Amino acid sequence: MSSGELLLITGPPAVGKMTVGRAVCAASDFRLFHNHHTIEPLLEIFGFDSPAFRVLNAEFRRRVVEEAVANDTRLIFSFVWNVELPEDADYVRRLIAPYADAGLRVSCLELYADLPVRLDRNRHADRIDHKRSKRDLAWSDAHVRELEESYRMNTDPERPAAADAVLAGMPHLRLDNTHLTPDEVATRVLAWLDGLSG
């Protein structure tokens, strides 16, 4: 039986998805594939949201996920999910399909923290070091604020969203990481995943 597994880490920009993913990987055999692994190289060539960028970004991600399944990889994929958009829910269904179709576990960690906390984290060295597009801090702060106004990036049991139908088919942990270190989050997440196996 394969040991492959997919853990999605979702939440708004600068909530700590990549940093938490790195902490989970450091404490386990998961491998991190964060959304900027494909965004950064494509930005330099095509520019954000151009047709070529969109096609290749989706294609690269799909191929990485397919190869991860073929190689029994415990993979983390972190990204921002607009939970209200049906097309985002469809994208996530396609993204997880290689794992789901192989009968492998797919689960979701959803992180949330208030905007002031995220604006502070937006300036952390770890984020800037790994995401060249975030180094213009004035632009990056404005982008975090803009997405906060225009997207809904966390689920809410009181407010149904398109994402709910996708998440209903997998283990889903919502976690406020405002006052938790990445290592503390990783410990909780790995204990949660171990509990799912038991």
N, CA, C and O of each residue as an XYZ file, in Angstrom:
792
protein
N       0.845     -1.199      0.000
C       0.000      0.000      0.000
C       0.876      1.243      0.000
O       1.911      1.283      0.666
N       0.462      2.246     -0.742
C       1.222      3.481     -0.858
C       1.177      4.266      0.445
O       0.199      4.209      1.191
N       2.246      4.991      0.700
C       2.292      5.859      1.876
C       2.032      7.313      1.503
O       2.157      8.202      2.345
N       1.671      7.561      0.247
C       1.422      8.927     -0.192
C       0.233      9.546      0.515
O      -0.692      8.855      0.941
N       0.278     10.861      0.630
C      -0.769     11.609      1.327
C      -0.642     13.067      0.910
O       0.461     13.543      0.640
N      -1.760     13.776      0.857
C      -1.756     15.198      0.516
C      -2.372     15.997      1.654
O      -3.488     15.720      2.095
N      -1.631     16.990      2.120
C      -2.134     17.936      3.111
C      -2.199     19.309      2.459
O      -1.170     19.874      2.089
N      -3.395     19.840      2.320
C      -3.577     21.208      1.849
C      -3.447     22.143      3.040
O      -3.989     21.870      4.110
N      -2.733     23.239      2.857
C      -2.719     24.302      3.866
C      -3.260     25.551      3.182
O      -2.664     26.071      2.239
N      -4.397     26.018      3.677
C      -5.064     27.167      3.080
C      -5.187     28.287      4.105
O      -4.959     28.098      5.299
N      -5.551     29.447      3.602
C      -5.740     30.610      4.456
C      -5.330     31.855      3.702
O      -4.795     31.768      2.597
N      -5.576     33.016      4.290
C      -5.283     34.276      3.608
C      -3.782     34.532      3.497
O      -2.988     33.856      4.151
N      -3.393     35.503      2.673
C      -1.976     35.831      2.537
C      -1.352     36.199      3.884
O      -1.967     36.873      4.710
N      -0.123     35.740      4.081
C       0.699     36.069      5.250
C       0.163     35.486      6.553
O       0.553     35.933      7.632
N      -0.718     34.502      6.473
C      -1.194     33.844      7.690
C      -0.150     32.860      8.220
O      -0.185     32.480      9.390
N       0.781     32.450      7.350
C       1.842     31.543      7.780
C       1.808     30.180      7.133
O       2.369     29.228      7.675
N       1.166     30.062      5.992
C       1.005     28.750      5.341
C       2.350     28.102      5.012
O       2.587     26.947      5.366
N       3.225     28.841      4.339
C       4.517     28.282      3.958
C       5.364     27.978      5.196
O       5.997     26.925      5.273
N       5.376     28.888      6.151
C       6.199     28.719      7.349
C       5.718     27.528      8.165
O       6.531     26.749      8.662
N       4.420     27.382      8.307
C       3.871     26.206      8.991
C       4.195     24.945      8.196
O       4.572     23.926      8.775
N       4.050     25.009      6.881
C       4.389     23.855      6.049
C       5.827     23.424      6.237
O       6.112     22.229      6.313
N       6.738     24.384      6.313
C       8.151     24.060      6.537
C       8.344     23.403      7.901
O       9.144     22.477      8.036
N       7.617     23.877      8.912
C       7.725     23.291     10.251
C       7.180     21.865     10.272
O       7.755     20.990     10.918
N       6.075     21.629      9.570
C       5.533     20.264      9.486
C       6.544     19.347      8.802
O       6.773     18.224      9.253
N       7.145     19.822      7.723
C       8.139     19.016      7.002
C       9.356     18.719      7.871
O       9.900     17.616      7.817
N       9.787     19.690      8.669
C      10.960     19.500      9.525
C      10.720     18.434     10.586
O      11.661     17.811     11.077
N       9.446     18.230     10.939
C       9.112     17.264     11.989
C       8.539     15.960     11.441
O       8.046     15.133     12.207
N       8.599     15.769     10.128
C       7.970     14.593      9.512
C       8.637     14.310      8.172
O       9.663     14.900      7.832
N       8.031     13.391      7.416
C       8.551     13.109      6.070
C       7.712     13.775      4.974
O       7.833     13.416      3.802
N       6.873     14.732      5.341
C       6.160     15.524      4.331
C       7.158     16.364      3.542
O       8.226     16.714      4.044
N       6.797     16.680      2.303
C       7.570     17.577      1.443
C       6.677     18.767      1.101
O       5.486     18.598      0.838
N       7.253     19.971      1.106
C       6.471     21.185      0.889
C       6.502     21.629     -0.567
O       7.560     21.735     -1.186
N       5.315     21.885     -1.090
C       5.133     22.482     -2.416
C       4.224     23.688     -2.205
O       3.001     23.561     -2.248
N       4.823     24.864     -1.976
C       3.983     26.042     -1.738
C       3.705     26.752     -3.058
O       4.450     26.597     -4.026
N       2.644     27.520     -3.087
C       2.169     28.088     -4.351
C       3.207     28.958     -5.051
O       3.181     29.077     -6.276
N       4.109     29.560     -4.304
C       5.109     30.420     -4.950
C       6.229     29.628     -5.618
O       7.042     30.209     -6.339
N       6.290     28.322     -5.396
C       7.245     27.507     -6.152
C       6.973     27.606     -7.654
O       7.903     27.519     -8.456
N       5.722     27.785     -8.037
C       5.405     27.951     -9.459
C       5.208     29.419     -9.834
O       5.484     29.807    -10.969
N       4.742     30.224     -8.909
C       4.461     31.630     -9.220
C       5.730     32.404     -9.559
O       5.779     33.094    -10.578
N       6.743     32.298     -8.730
C       7.925     33.159     -8.883
C       8.624     33.006    -10.233
O       8.884     34.017    -10.885
N       8.943     31.781    -10.686
C       9.631     31.697    -11.983
C       8.767     32.159    -13.153
O       9.277     32.734    -14.114
N       7.462     31.910    -13.074
C       6.581     32.320    -14.168
C       6.392     33.836    -14.212
O       6.222     34.410    -15.288
N       6.420     34.483    -13.050
C       6.297     35.945    -13.013
C       7.404     36.616    -13.810
O       7.170     37.598    -14.514
N       8.605     36.079    -13.693
C       9.748     36.693    -14.372
C       9.619     36.615    -15.890
O      10.160     37.457    -16.608
N       8.914     35.618    -16.370
C       8.814     35.412    -17.816
C       7.550     36.041    -18.391
O       7.609     36.741    -19.402
N       6.409     35.797    -17.751
C       5.129     36.156    -18.370
C       4.360     37.275    -17.680
O       3.481     37.882    -18.291
N       4.674     37.558    -16.427
C       3.879     38.533    -15.699
C       2.651     37.872    -15.098
O       2.125     36.898    -15.636
N       2.202     38.418    -13.971
C       1.114     37.801    -13.220
C      -0.203     37.856    -13.983
O      -0.565     38.879    -14.563
N      -0.899     36.743    -13.967
C      -2.260     36.618    -14.497
C      -2.366     36.783    -16.013
O      -3.462     36.990    -16.533
N      -1.252     36.696    -16.721
C      -1.336     36.638    -18.185
C      -1.865     35.257    -18.565
O      -1.789     34.340    -17.747
N      -2.396     35.074    -19.770
C      -2.875     33.744    -20.166
C      -1.796     32.667    -20.035
O      -2.074     31.571    -19.550
N      -0.575     32.968    -20.462
C       0.503     31.974    -20.360
C       0.805     31.646    -18.902
O       1.038     30.486    -18.562
N       0.803     32.658    -18.041
C       1.030     32.434    -16.612
C      -0.020     31.485    -16.048
O       0.319     30.516    -15.369
N      -1.294     31.758    -16.324
C      -2.377     30.939    -15.768
C      -2.289     29.495    -16.246
O      -2.432     28.568    -15.449
N      -2.052     29.298    -17.542
C      -1.983     27.941    -18.101
C      -0.820     27.168    -17.494
O      -0.994     26.044    -17.024
N       0.360     27.768    -17.504
C       1.541     27.054    -17.020
C       1.519     26.855    -15.513
O       1.962     25.817    -15.023
N       1.013     27.830    -14.773
C       0.921     27.688    -13.323
C       0.063     26.471    -12.968
O       0.460     25.648    -12.144
N      -1.099     26.362    -13.584
C      -1.981     25.217    -13.330
C      -1.342     23.909    -13.795
O      -1.429     22.892    -13.107
N      -0.705     23.939    -14.954
C      -0.090     22.723    -15.502
C       1.074     22.244    -14.638
O       1.175     21.051    -14.354
N       1.950     23.148    -14.219
C       3.085     22.761    -13.371
C       2.590     22.149    -12.064
O       3.102     21.124    -11.616
N       1.603     22.780    -11.466
C       1.079     22.258    -10.199
C       0.470     20.875    -10.389
O       0.708     19.966     -9.594
N      -0.313     20.724    -11.442
C      -0.935     19.420    -11.708
C       0.120     18.337    -11.871
O      -0.014     17.249    -11.311
N       1.171     18.627    -12.635
C       2.217     17.633    -12.889
C       2.994     17.288    -11.618
O       3.330     16.124    -11.398
N       3.280     18.282    -10.783
C       3.974     17.996     -9.525
C       3.126     17.072     -8.662
O       3.643     16.115     -8.084
N       1.834     17.348     -8.570
C       0.947     16.506     -7.769
C       0.892     15.094     -8.349
O       0.948     14.119     -7.600
N       0.784     14.972     -9.657
C       0.754     13.636    -10.279
C       2.028     12.850     -9.983
O       1.963     11.668     -9.646
N       3.169     13.491    -10.106
C       4.434     12.797     -9.842
C       4.604     12.486     -8.362
O       5.209     11.475     -8.007
N       4.081     13.337     -7.503
C       4.135     13.061     -6.066
C       3.351     11.795     -5.741
O       3.797     10.975     -4.938
N       2.181     11.632     -6.363
C       1.401     10.405     -6.170
C       2.190      9.198     -6.662
O       2.269      8.182     -5.971
N       2.767      9.305     -7.843
C       3.512      8.188     -8.439
C       4.724      7.797     -7.609
O       5.209      6.670     -7.707
N       5.215      8.723     -6.790
C       6.411      8.465     -5.991
C       6.122      8.340     -4.498
O       7.014      8.509     -3.667
N       4.856      8.042     -4.165
C       4.459      7.810     -2.765
C       4.861      8.954     -1.833
O       5.320      8.719     -0.715
N       4.689     10.168     -2.290
C       5.132     11.336     -1.532
C       4.034     11.840     -0.607
O       2.873     11.963     -0.997
N       4.424     12.124      0.610
C       3.549     12.858      1.525
C       3.789     14.334      1.220
O       4.821     14.895      1.588
N       2.835     14.945      0.551
C       3.004     16.289      0.001
C       2.132     17.293      0.736
O       0.979     17.015      1.066
N       2.700     18.458      0.983
C       1.940     19.616      1.455
C       1.849     20.592      0.294
O       2.857     20.914     -0.335
N       0.649     21.060      0.012
C       0.483     22.144     -0.953
C      -0.221     23.286     -0.242
O      -1.309     23.104      0.306
N       0.395     24.468     -0.246
C      -0.188     25.628      0.435
C      -0.582     26.682     -0.591
O       0.135     26.930     -1.560
N      -1.739     27.295     -0.353
C      -2.265     28.272     -1.311
C      -3.407     29.066     -0.697
O      -3.992     28.666      0.310
N      -3.714     30.202     -1.321
C      -4.879     31.008     -0.958
C      -6.072     30.481     -1.742
O      -5.981     30.264     -2.951
N      -7.191     30.276     -1.052
C      -8.400     29.734     -1.670
C      -9.534     30.726     -1.430
O      -9.888     30.991     -0.282
N     -10.103     31.271     -2.491
C     -11.299     32.097     -2.362
C     -12.472     31.136     -2.186
O     -12.976     30.574     -3.158
N     -12.897     30.955     -0.953
C     -13.830     29.878     -0.623
C     -15.225     30.090     -1.195
O     -16.020     29.151     -1.231
N     -15.539     31.294     -1.640
C     -16.876     31.557     -2.186
C     -16.999     31.216     -3.664
O     -18.111     31.024     -4.156
N     -15.892     31.139     -4.377
C     -15.955     30.963     -5.826
C     -16.090     29.495     -6.227
O     -15.236     28.682     -5.873
N     -17.146     29.142     -6.959
C     -17.271     27.767     -7.448
C     -16.088     27.346     -8.313
O     -15.678     26.186     -8.274
N     -15.530     28.281     -9.101
C     -14.395     27.914     -9.955
C     -13.149     27.597     -9.132
O     -12.334     26.777     -9.555
N     -12.978     28.227     -7.966
C     -11.865     27.864     -7.084
C     -12.090     26.477     -6.487
O     -11.148     25.694     -6.359
N     -13.334     26.172     -6.124
C     -13.645     24.831     -5.614
C     -13.372     23.779     -6.684
O     -12.827     22.716     -6.385
N     -13.746     24.068     -7.926
C     -13.466     23.137     -9.027
C     -11.971     22.954     -9.228
O     -11.511     21.842     -9.489
N     -11.204     24.041     -9.108
C      -9.747     23.956     -9.239
C      -9.164     23.030     -8.170
O      -8.307     22.196     -8.463
N      -9.632     23.181     -6.934
C      -9.118     22.337     -5.849
C      -9.491     20.879     -6.098
O      -8.678     19.987     -5.854
N     -10.698     20.623     -6.577
C     -11.082     19.240     -6.916
C     -10.112     18.638     -7.934
O      -9.671     17.499     -7.779
N      -9.784     19.404     -8.969
C      -8.838     18.908     -9.986
C      -7.446     18.709     -9.397
O      -6.761     17.740     -9.727
N      -7.033     19.616     -8.535
C      -5.702     19.543     -7.945
C      -5.537     18.296     -7.080
O      -4.499     17.636     -7.133
N      -6.549     17.972     -6.290
C      -6.438     16.833     -5.371
C      -6.776     15.503     -6.031
O      -6.534     14.446     -5.449
N      -7.333     15.542     -7.238
C      -7.813     14.320     -7.895
C      -6.770     13.212     -7.979
O      -7.121     12.059     -7.728
N      -5.505     13.485     -8.317
C      -4.550     12.371     -8.390
C      -4.430     11.603     -7.072
O      -4.343     10.375     -7.080
N      -4.423     12.308     -5.952
C      -4.370     11.623     -4.656
C      -5.686     10.915     -4.366
O      -5.693      9.742     -3.992
N      -6.797     11.619     -4.537
C      -8.108     11.035     -4.241
C      -8.386      9.824     -5.120
O      -8.886      8.807     -4.638
N      -8.066      9.925     -6.404
C      -8.323      8.814     -7.329
C      -7.467      7.596     -7.015
O      -7.847      6.469     -7.334
N      -6.313      7.816     -6.391
C      -5.440      6.705     -5.998
C      -5.826      6.134     -4.636
O      -5.167      5.223     -4.135
N      -6.892      6.666     -4.036
C      -7.334      6.179     -2.734
C      -6.463      6.652     -1.586
O      -6.468      6.050     -0.512
N      -5.715      7.723     -1.801
C      -4.816      8.246     -0.776
C      -5.488      9.377     -0.007
O      -6.342     10.089     -0.536
N      -5.089      9.525      1.234
C      -5.732     10.530      2.082
C      -5.382     11.944      1.634
O      -4.230     12.272      1.353
N      -6.421     12.761      1.580
C      -6.297     14.197      1.352
C      -6.945     14.876      2.549
O      -8.085     14.566      2.894
N      -6.237     15.788      3.177
C      -6.791     16.527      4.307
C      -6.446     18.000      4.156
O      -5.604     18.371      3.339
N      -7.101     18.828      4.947
C      -6.916     20.276      4.809
C      -6.728     20.920      6.173
O      -7.535     20.735      7.084
N      -5.653     21.676      6.292
C      -5.426     22.557      7.427
C      -5.748     23.969      6.960
O      -5.144     24.470      6.012
N      -6.686     24.595      7.619
C      -7.074     25.970      7.282
C      -6.621     26.889      8.408
O      -7.088     26.772      9.541
N      -5.717     27.797      8.093
C      -5.186     28.732      9.081
C      -5.912     30.067      8.992
O      -6.299     30.507      7.910
N      -6.090     30.698     10.134
C      -6.639     32.049     10.114
C      -6.033     32.888     11.233
O      -5.699     32.385     12.306
N      -5.904     34.163     10.955
C      -5.399     35.158     11.903
C      -5.910     36.517     11.442
O      -6.205     36.711     10.263
N      -6.011     37.448     12.370
C      -6.528     38.776     12.043
C      -5.582     39.533     11.118
O      -4.390     39.232     11.046
N      -6.129     40.517     10.415
C      -5.354     41.300      9.453
C      -4.112     41.961     10.063
O      -3.048     41.878      9.450
N      -4.182     42.613     11.236
C      -2.958     43.231     11.774
C      -1.828     42.220     11.994
O      -0.661     42.534     11.759
N      -2.166     41.028     12.438
C      -1.163     39.972     12.634
C      -0.553     39.593     11.292
O       0.662     39.425     11.185
N      -1.387     39.460     10.273
C      -0.891     39.070      8.950
C      -0.047     40.172      8.316
O       0.931     39.882      7.626
N      -0.412     41.427      8.542
C       0.407     42.521      8.013
C       1.788     42.523      8.667
O       2.784     42.829      8.012
N       1.850     42.185      9.942
C       3.148     42.056     10.608
C       3.934     40.884     10.013
O       5.117     41.025      9.702
N       3.290     39.748      9.858
C       3.963     38.571      9.296
C       4.385     38.798      7.848
O       5.350     38.195      7.380
N       3.678     39.651      7.149
C       4.007     39.939      5.755
C       5.423     40.490      5.609
O       6.005     40.427      4.527
N       5.974     41.028      6.689
C       7.304     41.634      6.661
C       8.384     40.712      7.229
O       9.548     41.104      7.306
N       8.016     39.505      7.625
C       9.000     38.574      8.193
C      10.004     38.131      7.132
O       9.664     37.956      5.962
N      11.233     37.956      7.568
C      12.324     37.601      6.650
C      12.058     36.295      5.914
O      12.380     36.183      4.732
N      11.475     35.304      6.590
C      11.232     34.006      5.953
C      10.350     34.168      4.716
O      10.604     33.556      3.678
N       9.324     34.987      4.833
C       8.407     35.216      3.709
C       9.124     35.942      2.567
O       9.005     35.559      1.403
N       9.853     36.975      2.910
C      10.533     37.782      1.895
C      11.648     36.990      1.218
O      11.857     37.114      0.011
N      12.364     36.177      1.995
C      13.467     35.383      1.435
C      12.991     34.375      0.397
O      13.690     34.122     -0.584
N      11.808     33.796      0.601
C      11.331     32.723     -0.272
C      10.364     33.188     -1.356
O       9.982     32.407     -2.228
N       9.971     34.453     -1.303
C       8.974     34.955     -2.260
C       9.429     36.318     -2.775
O       9.097     37.354     -2.199
N      10.182     36.302     -3.852
C      10.738     37.547     -4.388
C       9.658     38.591     -4.671
O       9.884     39.790     -4.508
N       8.491     38.127     -5.093
C       7.423     39.065     -5.452
C       6.877     39.826     -4.245
O       6.126     40.785     -4.417
N       7.236     39.421     -3.039
C       6.747     40.085     -1.824
C       7.740     41.108     -1.277
O       7.483     41.711     -0.235
N       8.863     41.315     -1.954
C       9.919     42.178     -1.413
C       9.596     43.666     -1.496
O      10.157     44.461     -0.742
N       8.710     44.048     -2.392
C       8.219     45.429     -2.411
C       7.140     45.495     -1.330
O       5.979     45.173     -1.579
N       7.537     45.917     -0.131
C       6.643     45.806      1.022
C       5.419     46.706      0.917
O       4.344     46.338      1.391
N       5.560     47.861      0.313
C       4.388     48.735      0.146
C       3.362     48.047     -0.745
O       2.173     48.027     -0.426
N       3.822     47.480     -1.869
C       2.904     46.759     -2.756
C       2.327     45.540     -2.049
O       1.127     45.279     -2.129
N       3.187     44.792     -1.356
C       2.744     43.554     -0.721
C       1.708     43.821      0.369
O       0.705     43.113      0.458
N       1.946     44.845      1.201
C       0.958     45.203      2.224
C      -0.368     45.606      1.581
O      -1.437     45.205      2.041
N      -0.289     46.401      0.517
C      -1.513     46.822     -0.180
C      -2.240     45.620     -0.772
O      -3.471     45.575     -0.770
N      -1.487     44.649     -1.279
C      -2.083     43.443     -1.863
C      -2.805     42.621     -0.791
O      -3.907     42.126     -1.027
N      -2.191     42.477      0.376
C      -2.835     41.756      1.482
C      -4.144     42.446      1.853
O      -5.161     41.782      2.054
N      -4.122     43.766      1.945
C      -5.337     44.524      2.287
C      -6.399     44.410      1.184
O      -7.589     44.275      1.467
N      -5.954     44.465     -0.062
C      -6.889     44.369     -1.191
C      -7.595     43.013     -1.208
O      -8.810     42.944     -1.391
N      -6.834     41.945     -1.018
C      -7.453     40.618     -1.002
C      -8.400     40.463      0.182
O      -9.425     39.789      0.078
N      -8.061     41.080      1.294
C      -8.933     41.035      2.470
C     -10.300     41.641      2.152
O     -11.327     41.174      2.646
N     -10.299     42.686      1.322
C     -11.545     43.361      0.948
C     -12.334     42.602     -0.113
O     -13.565     42.618     -0.098
N     -11.645     41.945     -1.026
C     -12.328     41.401     -2.207
C     -12.532     39.890     -2.187
O     -13.358     39.379     -2.943
N     -11.802     39.162     -1.343
C     -11.912     37.699     -1.299
C     -12.352     37.255      0.093
O     -12.096     37.927      1.092
N     -13.014     36.115      0.128
C     -13.262     35.438      1.405
C     -12.345     34.222      1.419
O     -12.526     33.299      0.625
N     -11.372     34.215      2.307
C     -10.308     33.219      2.261
C     -10.336     32.239      3.422
O      -9.428     31.421      3.571
N     -11.369     32.318      4.240
C     -11.582     31.347      5.318
C     -13.032     30.899      5.317
O     -13.942     31.669      5.010
N     -13.223     29.646      5.666
C     -14.582     29.135      5.813
C     -15.152     29.609      7.144
O     -14.432     30.103      8.012
N     -16.449     29.447      7.280
C     -17.145     29.829      8.502
C     -18.376     28.938      8.591
O     -19.213     28.954      7.689
N     -18.499     28.161      9.666
C     -19.671     27.280      9.792
C     -21.004     28.015      9.678
O     -22.015     27.411      9.321
N     -21.012     29.316      9.978
C     -22.240     30.112      9.919
C     -22.498     30.708      8.536
O     -23.577     31.244      8.281
N     -21.512     30.616      7.646
C     -21.638     31.231      6.314
C     -21.251     30.212      5.250
O     -20.067     30.076      4.942
N     -22.209     29.497      4.686
C     -21.888     28.489      3.669
C     -21.131     29.094      2.488
O     -21.311     30.260      2.138
N     -20.276     28.258      1.884
C     -19.472     28.696      0.742
C     -19.258     27.518     -0.195
O     -19.471     26.366      0.181
N     -18.838     27.815     -1.413
C     -18.594     26.768     -2.417
C     -17.549     25.766     -1.945
O     -17.613     24.589     -2.298
N     -16.587     26.226     -1.152
C     -15.526     25.335     -0.662
C     -16.066     24.232      0.241
O     -15.455     23.169      0.348
N     -17.195     24.472      0.886
C     -17.717     23.508      1.859
C     -17.942     22.129      1.253
O     -17.685     21.117      1.905
N     -18.418     22.081      0.017
C     -18.690     20.787     -0.624
C     -17.403     19.999     -0.841
O     -17.400     18.774     -0.721
N     -16.316     20.686     -1.157
C     -15.027     20.009     -1.337
C     -14.499     19.548      0.013
O     -14.052     18.411      0.159
N     -14.551     20.431      0.988
C     -14.007     20.125      2.309
C     -14.797     19.043      3.032
O     -14.253     18.348      3.890
N     -16.076     18.893      2.695
C     -16.891     17.856      3.327
C     -16.366     16.459      3.022
O     -16.650     15.515      3.759
N     -15.605     16.320      1.946
C     -15.083     15.015      1.554
C     -13.718     14.691      2.117
O     -13.099     13.709      1.705
N     -13.229     15.498      3.058
C     -11.894     15.250      3.607
C     -11.827     15.716      5.054
O     -12.629     16.552      5.469
N     -10.887     15.192      5.825
C     -10.649     15.758      7.153
C     -10.221     17.218      7.011
O      -9.417     17.560      6.143
N     -10.766     18.069      7.873
C     -10.560     19.522      7.745
C     -10.374     20.102      9.138
O     -11.252     19.978      9.993
N      -9.239     20.730      9.361
C      -8.938     21.350     10.651
C      -8.817     22.851     10.461
O      -7.964     23.319      9.706
N      -9.674     23.613     11.148
C      -9.571     25.080     11.175
C      -8.774     25.449     12.418
O      -9.081     24.989     13.518
N      -7.748     26.284     12.240
C      -6.863     26.592     13.360
C      -6.479     28.071     13.344
O      -5.933     28.575     12.362
N      -6.775     28.750     14.446
C      -6.348     30.138     14.626
C      -4.901     30.098     15.110
O      -4.628     29.673     16.232
N      -3.985     30.539     14.268
C      -2.567     30.488     14.631
C      -2.023     31.863     15.026
O      -0.819     32.108     14.944
N      -2.915     32.751     15.451
C      -2.503     34.097     15.853
C      -1.426     34.051     16.928
O      -0.432     34.772     16.840
N      -1.615     33.213     17.937
C      -0.714     33.184     19.092
C       0.092     31.895     19.162
O       0.598     31.540     20.227
N       0.219     31.190     18.045
C       0.972     29.935     18.014
C       2.208     30.096     17.142
O       2.166     30.763     16.108
N       3.303     29.485     17.564
C       4.491     29.463     16.713
C       4.280     28.422     15.615
O       3.431     27.543     15.757
N       5.038     28.508     14.527
C       4.931     27.473     13.489
C       5.182     26.070     14.037
O       4.514     25.121     13.627
N       6.133     25.927     14.955
C       6.410     24.607     15.529
C       5.234     24.101     16.361
O       4.937     22.907     16.351
N       4.566     24.998     17.075
C       3.385     24.590     17.846
C       2.265     24.142     16.914
O       1.586     23.152     17.185
N       2.076     24.868     15.823
C       1.061     24.458     14.846
C       1.425     23.102     14.262
O       0.567     22.228     14.142
N       2.685     22.920     13.900
C       3.125     21.647     13.314
C       2.864     20.492     14.268
O       2.402     19.433     13.844
N       3.152     20.680     15.546
C       2.909     19.622     16.536
C       1.429     19.262     16.583
O       1.076     18.083     16.605
N       0.570     20.265     16.600
C      -0.880     20.012     16.632
C      -1.351     19.303     15.361
O      -2.151     18.369     15.418
N      -0.848     19.757     14.227
C      -1.289     19.187     12.951
C      -0.845     17.737     12.826
O      -1.629     16.885     12.408
N       0.390     17.449     13.180
C       0.871     16.068     13.074
C       0.134     15.155     14.049
O      -0.134     13.999     13.722
N      -0.199     15.653     15.238
C      -1.000     14.859     16.178
C      -2.392     14.613     15.606
O      -2.926     13.510     15.727
N      -2.980     15.629     14.986
C      -4.299     15.486     14.348
C      -4.244     14.443     13.238
O      -5.117     13.579     13.155
N      -3.226     14.518     12.384
C      -3.093     13.543     11.294
C      -2.866     12.138     11.836
O      -3.423     11.174     11.311
N      -2.054     12.013     12.878
C      -1.840     10.693     13.490
C      -3.151     10.139     14.032
O      -3.416      8.941     13.926
N      -3.971     11.012     14.612
C      -5.269     10.582     15.127
C      -6.200     10.098     14.030
O      -7.024      9.213     14.261
N      -6.079     10.665     12.841
C      -6.898     10.213     11.713
C      -6.514      8.805     11.288
O      -7.353      8.043     10.809
N      -5.243      8.463     11.464
C      -4.759      7.141     11.056
C      -5.154      6.069     12.056
O      -5.278      4.897     11.702
N      -5.353      6.474     13.316
C      -5.633      5.504     14.366
C      -7.051      5.104     14.367
O      -7.462      4.288     15.191
